[in-house]
Amino acid sequence: ANTKSEPLKTNLKQALDCYSTLIDDKSIPPKTPLKCLLYVERGEVACKLQQYQLAISDTTLAIEINPRNVRALVCQCDSFIACGRVVEARDNLLEIKQDWAYDNEKIKKAFSRAEFEWKILETDKQLRAMVSDKRKSDPNSNSEKRQEGRNRRNSTPTQALAGIDREIKRKSRNVSKRNSNGDKSSETRTWKAKKEQSPNPEKVKNSSKGGLFRSKSRVKERPVMSEEDARRRMSLI
């Protein structure tokens, strides 16, 4: 779809440039049927290119030259609708339809489009008004409850200060939590350092002296008793 629309858009831009060159040509006298035709042609091309302001200005100039130019009136109506100026489009065509274009099919179709958009706009306004009236008449609506809660919390300076104190306490708790986490990590680092600096891990437990730990180098080796010494001690007993 995009590949098909690109050549068309290019052709429309070229046509717009050609019409602009002819309109700027001073050899064509102003307020003539040819000038009116050029304005209508460029307005229709601008409307297709979604340049609605240029289309409105060109069709307005064409209508000033010929107030009964149907093409200019229809293009102007479509440009007004595209810009959101629905009421203006409907009012202009309604006056023209009642005056002289009551049996013109193109004007009727353009007016039906404008009236349809106008009805949608009016319905939207009525719905918005109903919703706003209901919110004003209903004191128990959620939005008003939230607003009342805010007003109650900040109604007096004392309450406002209490809210500030709560916020300060909350922040101080967060800071203390961060500091406690930092202390735990420092304790862990200290414990690891002490463990690394501990003496020789090859220790023996001496149960006769209250479970004290001594290294193997400090334990005294007792001499082995000979058989003669053993018999001598037995004879003494």
C-alpha positions in Angstrom: 0.0 0.0 0.0 2.8 2.4 0.8 4.6 1.7 -2.5 1.5 2.5 -4.4 0.8 5.8 -2.5 4.3 7.1 -2.8 4.1 7.9 -6.6 0.7 9.4 -6.1 2.0 11.6 -3.3 4.9 12.7 -5.5 2.6 13.6 -8.3 0.4 15.6 -6.0 3.4 17.5 -4.7 4.4 18.3 -8.2 0.9 19.4 -9.1 0.9 21.6 -6.0 4.1 23.3 -7.1 2.7 23.8 -10.6 -0.5 25.4 -9.3 1.6 27.6 -6.9 3.7 28.8 -9.9 0.6 29.7 -11.9 -1.1 31.5 -9.0 2.1 33.6 -8.3 2.2 34.5 -12.0 1.3 38.2 -12.2 0.3 38.0 -15.8 -2.9 36.3 -14.7 -5.3 39.0 -13.4 -6.8 38.5 -10.0 -10.4 37.8 -9.3 -11.0 36.1 -12.6 -12.5 32.6 -13.4 -9.0 31.3 -14.2 -7.6 32.5 -10.9 -10.6 31.0 -9.1 -10.1 27.7 -10.9 -6.4 27.7 -9.9 -7.3 28.3 -6.2 -9.8 25.4 -6.3 -7.4 23.0 -7.9 -4.6 23.8 -5.5 -7.0 23.6 -2.5 -8.2 20.1 -3.6 -4.6 19.0 -4.0 -3.6 20.5 -0.6 -6.6 18.7 1.0 -5.4 15.4 -0.4 -1.9 16.1 1.0 -3.5 16.8 4.4 -2.4 20.5 4.2 -5.8 21.7 5.4 -4.9 25.2 6.3 -3.6 25.9 2.8 -6.8 24.2 1.4 -9.0 26.4 3.6 -7.2 29.6 2.5 -7.4 28.7 -1.2 -11.0 27.7 -1.2 -11.9 30.9 0.8 -10.2 33.0 -1.9 -12.0 31.0 -4.6 -15.4 31.5 -2.9 -14.7 35.3 -2.7 -14.4 35.3 -6.4 -17.3 32.9 -7.1 -19.6 32.4 -4.0 -21.5 29.6 -5.8 -18.4 27.4 -6.7 -19.6 24.0 -5.5 -16.1 22.4 -5.6 -14.7 25.1 -3.5 -17.5 24.8 -0.9 -17.2 21.1 -0.7 -13.4 21.2 -0.4 -13.7 23.9 2.3 -16.2 21.8 4.2 -14.0 18.7 4.2 -11.0 20.7 5.3 -13.0 22.3 8.2 -14.0 18.8 9.3 -10.5 17.5 9.1 -9.2 20.5 11.3 -12.0 19.9 13.8 -14.0 23.0 12.9 -17.1 21.0 12.5 -19.6 23.7 13.6 -18.2 26.2 11.1 -18.5 23.7 8.3 -22.1 22.8 9.2 -23.2 26.4 9.6 -21.7 27.5 6.3 -23.3 24.7 4.3 -26.6 25.1 6.2 -26.9 28.7 5.1 -25.9 27.9 1.5 -28.3 24.9 1.4 -31.2 27.0 2.6 -30.4 29.8 0.2 -29.7 28.3 -3.2 -28.2 24.8 -3.0 -31.2 23.0 -1.6 -31.3 20.5 -4.6 -27.5 20.2 -5.2 -26.4 16.6 -4.5 -22.8 17.4 -3.8 -23.7 20.1 -1.3 -26.2 17.7 0.4 -23.6 15.0 0.8 -21.1 17.5 2.2 -23.7 18.9 4.6 -24.7 15.3 5.7 -21.0 14.6 6.6 -20.7 17.9 8.5 -24.0 17.3 10.3 -22.9 13.8 11.3 -19.7 15.0 12.8 -21.6 17.9 14.5 -24.0 15.4 16.1 -21.1 13.3 17.4 -19.5 16.4 18.9 -22.7 17.5 20.6 -23.3 14.0 22.0 -19.8 14.0 23.4 -20.4 17.4 25.0 -23.6 16.2 26.6 -22.0 13.0 28.0 -19.1 15.0 29.5 -21.6 17.4 31.1 -23.6 14.5 32.6 -20.4 13.0 34.0 -19.2 16.2 35.5 -22.7 16.9 37.0 -22.8 13.4 38.5 -19.4 13.9 40.1 -20.5 17.2 41.6 -23.7 15.8 43.0 -22.2 12.6 44.3 -20.1 13.4 47.4 -19.0 9.7 47.8 -17.0 9.6 44.5 -13.5 8.1 44.7 -11.8 11.2 43.4 -13.5 13.5 46.0 -12.7 11.0 48.7 -9.0 11.1 47.8 -9.1 14.9 47.8 -10.9 15.0 51.1 -8.3 12.7 52.6 -5.5 15.0 51.3 -7.2 18.0 52.8 -7.7 16.3 56.2 -4.0 15.3 56.3 -2.8 18.8 55.5 -5.6 20.9 57.1 -3.6 22.2 60.0 0.1 23.1 60.5 0.4 20.4 63.2 -0.8 17.7 60.9 1.5 18.9 58.2 4.4 18.8 60.6 3.4 15.3 61.7 3.6 14.2 58.1 7.0 15.7 57.8 8.1 13.9 61.0 6.9 10.6 59.7 8.8 11.1 56.5 12.0 11.9 58.5 11.6 8.8 60.6 11.1 6.7 57.6 14.3 8.0 56.0 16.3 7.6 59.3 15.2 3.9 59.5 16.4 3.4 56.0 19.8 5.0 56.8 20.1 2.9 60.0 19.4 -0.3 58.1 22.1 0.6 55.6 24.6 1.3 58.5 23.7 -2.0 60.2 24.4 -3.9 57.0 27.7 -2.1 56.8 28.6 -3.0 60.4 27.9 -6.7 59.7 30.2 -6.7 56.8 32.9 -5.0 58.8 32.5 -7.6 61.6 32.8 -10.4 59.0 36.0 -8.8 57.6 37.5 -8.6 61.2 36.6 -12.2 62.0 38.3 -13.3 58.8 41.4 -11.3 59.6 41.6 -12.8 63.1 41.3 -16.3 61.7 44.1 -15.7 59.3 46.3 -14.4 62.2 45.6 -17.3 64.5 48.6 -19.5 65.7 49.6 -22.9 64.3 46.4 -24.9 63.8 48.1 -28.2 64.8 47.1 -28.2 68.4 46.5 -31.1 70.8 43.9 -31.1 73.5 45.1 -32.0 77.0 42.1 -33.3 78.8 44.0 -33.5 82.2 44.4 -29.8 82.3 40.9 -28.5 81.7 40.9 -28.9 77.9 43.7 -26.4 77.2 45.3 -26.4 73.8 49.0 -26.8 73.4 51.2 -27.2 70.4 53.1 -30.4 69.8 56.5 -28.7 70.3 55.7 -27.8 73.9 54.6 -31.4 75.0 57.4 -33.1 77.0 58.3 -36.6 76.0 58.6 -39.0 78.9 61.5 -41.6 78.9 60.6 -45.3 78.5 61.0 -47.3 81.8 63.3 -50.3 81.7 62.4 -53.8 83.0 64.8 -53.5 86.0 63.3 -50.2 87.2 59.9 -51.8 86.9 60.9 -54.8 89.1 62.6 -52.5 91.6 59.4 -50.5 92.0 57.3 -53.6 92.3 59.6 -55.0 95.1 59.3 -51.8 97.0 55.5 -52.0 96.9 
